[in-house]
Amino acid sequence: MMLFNNLRPYFFALAFLLLAISFYNAYKTVRKTKGDCPRCVSVGKNKNKARVYVWLVALIVTAMFFINYYLRFLFG
């Protein structure tokens, strides 16, 4: 248990770094190519779904980050 307490800041740093990458991928603009492209994919609904999931995960990670402080505040 002590090992995970010592590694906790690194886990949260990794989680926030991965969240930043996820937000970048969810909100970056997609260049549209001209002509018929067999590998082109429509990104309308998939992009919106990805944005919702990224925000949900961001809320969960933020809650997990602050839960230790909430518990200390509530229960002393």
C-alpha positions as MATLAB code, in Angstrom:
seq = 'MMLFNNLRPYFFALAFLLLAISFYNAYKTVRKTKGDCPRCVSVGKNKNKARVYVWLVALIVTAMFFINYYLRFLFG';
ca = [
       0.000    0.000    0.000;
       2.855    2.352    0.783;
       4.288    1.811   -2.703;
       1.125    3.155   -4.334;
       1.077    6.186   -2.049;
       4.605    7.018   -3.135;
       3.740    6.589   -6.820;
       0.439    8.470   -6.650;
       1.787   11.813   -7.993;
       3.318   10.021  -10.965;
       0.066    8.186  -11.727;
      -1.868   11.444  -11.659;
       0.716   13.189  -13.809;
       0.420   10.371  -16.331;
      -3.385   10.522  -16.175;
      -3.459   14.278  -16.791;
      -0.924   13.951  -19.616;
      -3.054   11.293  -21.286;
      -6.132   13.461  -20.779;
      -4.384   16.366  -22.475;
      -3.547   14.151  -25.442;
      -7.150   12.904  -25.530;
      -8.534   16.445  -25.499;
      -6.176   17.384  -28.317;
      -7.328   14.440  -30.420;
     -11.003   15.059  -29.654;
     -10.920   18.760  -30.562;
      -8.361   18.979  -33.345;
      -9.666   19.971  -36.744;
      -9.726   17.330  -39.426;
      -8.548   18.243  -42.894;
     -10.897   17.179  -45.598;
      -9.378   15.803  -48.752;
     -10.667   16.419  -52.224;
     -11.953   13.578  -54.320;
     -12.839   10.062  -53.395;
     -10.688    8.700  -50.657;
     -11.259    5.072  -49.624;
      -9.662    5.678  -46.230;
     -11.620    8.859  -45.433;
     -14.082    8.508  -42.586;
     -16.914   10.814  -41.641;
     -16.134   12.192  -38.203;
     -19.401   13.899  -37.184;
     -20.995   11.575  -34.624;
     -17.761    9.812  -33.708;
     -16.097   13.121  -32.866;
     -18.991   14.236  -30.657;
     -19.068   10.882  -28.877;
     -15.320   11.087  -28.265;
     -15.701   14.562  -26.793;
     -18.384   13.385  -24.371;
     -16.249   10.439  -23.258;
     -13.184   12.632  -22.768;
     -15.148   15.008  -20.547;
     -16.572   12.118  -18.512;
     -13.127   10.656  -17.970;
     -11.779   14.111  -17.073;
     -14.449   14.473  -14.392;
     -13.667   11.028  -12.990;
      -9.910   11.648  -12.895;
     -10.404   15.048  -11.267;
     -12.716   13.531   -8.649;
     -10.162   10.804   -7.933;
      -7.464   13.457   -7.591;
      -9.404   15.477   -5.014;
     -11.148   12.675   -3.099;
      -8.312   12.382   -0.600;
      -8.664   16.081    0.252;
     -12.475   15.800    0.490;
     -12.239   12.911    2.921;
      -9.700   14.709    5.082;
     -11.911   17.791    5.160;
     -15.097   15.859    5.990;
     -13.739   13.391    8.510;
     -10.749   15.235    9.884;
];
